[in-house]
Amino acid sequence: MISEKNIYIVLLICISSITAAHSQDKIFSKGDLIYENSFSDKNQVADWTMEGEGTLEFRGDWMEMYSPAEKYHHVFWCPKDFPSGFVAEWEVQNLKTAAGLCIIIFAAKGKNGEDIFDPSFPKRDGTFNQYTKSKFFNCYHISYYANGRDDPGRETAHLRKNSGFQMVQEKEPGIPLKSTAVHRLRLVKDDARIVMYVDDRRIIDWTDDNKKYGPVLKGGKIGFRQMKWTHFRYANFKVWNLSRRTN
């Protein structure tokens, strides 16, 4: 029989763990808002760049993205370069749960500091190794919804460092495979530390050691990638500078 003392100890451990988790999250304070896009109509993304066979449609203040007839994969790039420390938030909803895969690419920058749209770089068309094994630029990426026809039912979120397609963390599930709910996503980059949440549930938390896979990747562009089977909609993309730590 479990004693009252043992129950008390277990409760203290649970409370301490929860408190520690919350205190870790408090260090990620938002600074100034540096980018905002509602994705409500085509004018909002007129300066964005689509690579691959992706199509956009706008309904009810949402931006839908998919590939007609599941023709090919695609990446949709924000034109702005973001700093090494930021907090990004956006909302998504899955409109076709049969199959799909969503990725956020970030800190994308040329290996010598060039913009990823440098005219000397070859044109990209959504083919994955153009982003993960590029000779021209580096980036991190997180697959936060994973149910591709090439790997059905995976669900686990992956964080990789590129160029090289280096798996650096795979632990927690991302968006549930059959969910049609609206999910709020948050990505935090605190220089070397990368944290991502789905509805306040932490799915990625990793710190780049600046050694094993090369130097920490600093600032750069953010892009939304979908595999060809995917039909998601997006809204309310916002990015803030990461405020200095208070503890």
C-alpha positions as CSV (number, residue, x, y, z in Angstrom):
1,M,0.0,0.0,0.0
2,I,1.3,3.4,-1.0
3,S,1.9,5.7,2.0
4,E,0.8,9.3,2.2
5,K,4.4,10.3,2.4
6,N,5.2,8.6,-0.9
7,I,2.2,10.2,-2.6
8,Y,3.4,13.6,-1.3
9,I,6.9,13.0,-2.7
10,V,5.4,12.0,-6.1
11,L,3.3,15.2,-6.2
12,L,6.3,17.3,-5.3
13,I,8.3,15.8,-8.2
14,C,5.4,16.4,-10.6
15,I,4.9,20.0,-9.5
16,S,8.6,20.7,-9.7
17,S,8.8,19.3,-13.3
18,I,5.9,21.4,-14.4
19,T,7.3,24.5,-12.8
20,A,10.7,23.9,-14.4
21,A,9.1,23.5,-17.8
22,H,7.2,26.8,-17.4
23,S,10.2,28.6,-16.2
24,Q,12.2,27.5,-19.3
25,D,9.4,28.8,-21.5
26,K,9.4,32.2,-19.8
27,I,12.9,33.0,-21.1
28,F,11.4,33.2,-24.6
29,S,10.0,36.7,-24.4
30,K,8.8,38.5,-27.5
31,G,10.5,41.7,-28.4
32,D,9.5,44.0,-31.3
33,L,7.1,42.7,-34.0
34,I,9.3,42.6,-37.1
35,Y,7.0,40.9,-39.6
36,E,3.2,40.2,-39.9
37,N,1.1,38.6,-42.6
38,S,-2.5,37.6,-42.3
39,F,-2.4,35.4,-45.4
40,S,-5.9,36.7,-46.0
41,D,-5.6,37.5,-49.8
42,K,-3.2,37.3,-52.7
43,N,-2.0,40.9,-52.2
44,Q,-0.5,39.9,-48.8
45,V,1.9,37.5,-50.5
46,A,2.6,39.3,-53.7
47,D,6.3,39.6,-52.7
48,W,6.6,35.9,-51.6
49,T,8.3,33.3,-53.9
50,M,6.8,29.9,-54.8
51,E,9.2,27.2,-55.8
52,G,7.7,24.0,-57.3
53,E,4.2,23.1,-58.3
54,G,2.3,24.8,-55.5
55,T,-1.0,26.7,-55.9
56,L,-2.5,29.2,-53.5
57,E,-6.2,29.9,-53.0
58,F,-7.7,32.4,-50.5
59,R,-11.0,31.8,-48.7
60,G,-12.3,33.2,-45.4
61,D,-9.1,35.0,-44.5
62,W,-7.1,31.8,-44.9
63,M,-4.4,30.9,-47.5
64,E,-4.7,27.4,-48.8
65,M,-1.7,25.7,-50.4
66,Y,-1.6,22.5,-52.4
67,S,-0.4,21.0,-55.7
68,P,-3.1,20.4,-58.3
69,A,-3.4,16.7,-59.1
70,E,-0.6,16.2,-56.5
71,K,1.8,17.1,-59.2
72,Y,4.9,18.0,-57.2
73,H,6.4,19.3,-53.9
74,H,6.7,23.0,-53.3
75,V,8.3,25.7,-51.0
76,F,6.8,29.1,-50.4
77,W,9.4,31.7,-49.2
78,C,8.9,34.8,-47.1
79,P,11.0,37.7,-48.7
80,K,12.4,38.9,-45.3
81,D,15.6,37.8,-43.7
82,F,15.1,37.2,-40.0
83,P,17.7,37.5,-37.2
84,S,19.4,34.7,-35.2
85,G,16.9,35.2,-32.4
86,F,13.2,35.3,-33.1
87,V,9.8,34.0,-32.1
88,A,7.5,33.0,-35.1
89,E,3.8,32.0,-34.8
90,W,1.2,31.0,-37.3
91,E,-2.0,28.9,-37.5
92,V,-2.6,25.9,-39.7
93,Q,-5.4,23.5,-40.5
94,N,-5.3,20.2,-42.4
95,L,-7.8,20.0,-45.3
96,K,-6.9,16.6,-46.5
97,T,-5.8,14.0,-43.9
98,A,-5.2,11.1,-46.2
99,A,-1.6,12.1,-46.7
100,G,0.7,15.0,-46.4
101,L,3.9,16.5,-44.9
102,C,4.5,20.1,-43.7
103,I,8.0,21.6,-43.1
104,I,9.2,24.9,-41.8
105,I,12.6,25.9,-43.2
106,F,14.5,28.7,-41.4
107,A,17.9,30.4,-41.0
108,A,18.3,29.8,-44.8
109,K,21.3,31.7,-46.0
110,G,24.1,31.3,-48.6
111,K,27.2,29.5,-47.4
112,N,29.1,32.8,-47.9
113,G,26.4,35.0,-46.6
114,E,24.5,35.4,-49.9
115,D,20.7,35.7,-50.1
116,I,19.2,32.4,-51.1
117,F,17.8,34.1,-54.2
118,D,21.3,35.1,-55.3
119,P,21.2,35.1,-59.2
120,S,24.3,32.9,-59.2
121,F,22.4,30.1,-57.5
122,P,20.6,27.5,-59.7
123,K,16.9,27.7,-59.9
124,R,15.0,25.4,-57.4
125,D,11.8,23.5,-58.1
126,G,10.8,22.0,-54.7
127,T,13.0,18.9,-55.0
128,F,14.0,18.1,-51.4
129,N,17.8,17.7,-51.9
130,Q,18.0,21.1,-53.4
131,Y,17.3,22.4,-49.8
132,T,18.8,19.6,-47.7
133,K,22.1,18.9,-49.6
134,S,22.6,22.2,-51.3
135,K,26.1,23.3,-52.3
136,F,25.0,26.9,-52.1
137,F,23.1,27.5,-48.8
138,N,22.4,26.2,-45.3
139,C,19.3,26.0,-43.2
140,Y,17.5,24.1,-40.5
141,H,14.1,22.5,-41.1
142,I,11.4,20.9,-38.9
143,S,8.7,18.5,-40.2
144,Y,5.8,19.3,-37.9
145,Y,3.2,17.2,-39.7
146,A,4.4,13.9,-41.1
147,N,2.1,11.5,-42.9
148,G,3.7,11.3,-46.4
149,R,2.7,8.6,-48.8
150,D,6.4,7.6,-48.8
151,D,6.3,7.2,-45.0
152,P,2.7,6.9,-43.8
153,G,1.8,7.3,-40.2
154,R,5.2,8.6,-39.0
155,E,3.8,11.5,-37.0
156,T,7.1,12.2,-35.1
157,A,8.5,15.6,-35.7
158,H,12.0,15.8,-37.1
159,L,14.6,18.6,-36.8
160,R,17.4,18.5,-39.4
161,K,20.4,20.6,-40.0
162,N,21.4,21.3,-43.6
163,S,23.3,21.2,-45.8
164,G,23.8,17.5,-45.1
165,F,20.3,16.4,-44.0
166,Q,21.6,15.7,-40.5
167,M,19.0,14.4,-38.2
168,V,19.5,16.2,-34.9
169,Q,16.3,15.5,-33.0
170,E,13.3,13.1,-33.4
171,K,11.3,12.6,-30.3
172,E,7.8,14.0,-30.0
173,P,4.8,13.7,-32.3
174,G,3.8,16.8,-34.4
175,I,0.3,17.6,-35.4
176,P,-1.9,14.5,-35.0
177,L,-2.3,12.7,-38.3
178,K,-6.1,12.8,-38.6
179,S,-6.6,16.2,-36.9
180,T,-8.8,18.7,-38.8
181,A,-8.6,21.3,-35.9
182,V,-6.9,24.6,-36.2
183,H,-3.5,24.4,-34.6
184,R,-1.3,27.2,-33.4
185,L,2.4,26.8,-34.0
186,R,5.3,28.6,-32.4
187,L,9.0,28.4,-33.5
188,V,11.7,29.9,-31.3
189,K,15.3,30.3,-32.4
190,D,17.5,31.6,-29.6
191,D,20.8,31.6,-31.6
192,A,21.9,28.0,-31.0
193,R,18.8,26.8,-29.3
194,I,15.7,25.8,-31.3
195,V,12.3,25.1,-29.8
196,M,9.0,24.4,-31.5
197,Y,5.5,24.0,-30.1
198,V,2.1,22.7,-31.4
199,D,-0.6,24.3,-29.3
200,D,1.8,25.0,-26.4
201,R,3.0,21.4,-26.5
202,R,6.8,21.3,-27.0
203,I,7.7,19.0,-29.9
204,I,11.3,20.1,-30.5
205,D,14.0,21.4,-28.1
206,W,17.6,21.2,-29.2
207,T,20.8,23.2,-28.9
208,D,23.3,23.3,-31.7
209,D,26.8,22.6,-30.1
210,N,28.5,24.6,-32.9
211,K,30.8,21.6,-33.5
212,K,29.4,18.3,-34.5
213,Y,27.6,19.5,-37.6
214,G,29.5,22.7,-38.1
215,P,28.9,26.3,-36.9
216,V,25.5,27.5,-35.6
217,L,23.4,28.9,-38.4
218,K,22.4,32.5,-37.7
219,G,19.8,34.6,-39.5
220,G,18.1,34.0,-42.8
221,K,14.9,33.3,-44.6
222,I,11.8,31.3,-43.6
223,G,9.9,29.0,-46.0
224,F,6.9,26.8,-45.8
225,R,7.4,23.4,-47.6
226,Q,4.7,20.9,-48.5
227,M,5.0,17.5,-50.1
228,K,2.7,17.1,-53.1
229,W,0.0,15.2,-51.3
230,T,-0.6,18.0,-48.8
231,H,-3.5,20.4,-48.6
232,F,-3.2,22.7,-45.6
233,R,-4.3,26.3,-45.0
234,Y,-2.4,29.0,-43.1
235,A,-3.2,32.2,-41.3
236,N,-1.7,34.9,-39.1
237,F,2.0,34.5,-39.6
238,K,3.9,36.8,-37.2
239,V,7.6,37.1,-36.2
240,W,9.1,39.0,-33.3
241,N,12.6,39.7,-32.2
242,L,13.5,37.5,-29.3
243,S,13.8,39.7,-26.2
244,R,16.9,39.3,-24.0
245,R,16.6,36.7,-21.3
246,T,15.5,37.8,-17.9
247,N,16.8,34.8,-15.9
